[in-house]
Amino acid sequence: MSGSRGTAGFASHVHISEDGDRVVNYSEWTDPESHEREVGRALQPQGQVRSHIDSLPGVEPLGFRRYVAPRGLVRG
């Protein structure tokens, strides 16, 4: 799916610490442009995702960081 055809996220993994104090959402995207578009829409202060997070008692968003893994294997 190209970045011009809507959201191209294809996986999201939620990890909760053993003490339940922290949650990490690791999401995978097909391309950086799709991620940037979603951040610009849903993760802004009045966006759908951010509004939901802000409504949860005791939850404090810490932001996000984009990580691009080194590419050692290439699909043939």
URFEN-V755868 format. One record per run of one state. SS is the DSSP state (H for helix, E for strand, C for the rest). FROM is the first residue (numbers start at 1). TO is the last residue. Records with the same first field share a line. If there is no record, write none. Layout:
# URFEN-V755868
SS: FROM-TO ; FROM-TO
This chain:
# URFEN-V755868
C: 1-8 ; 17-22 ; 30-31 ; 42-47 ; 56-76
E: 9-16 ; 23-29
H: 32-41 ; 48-55
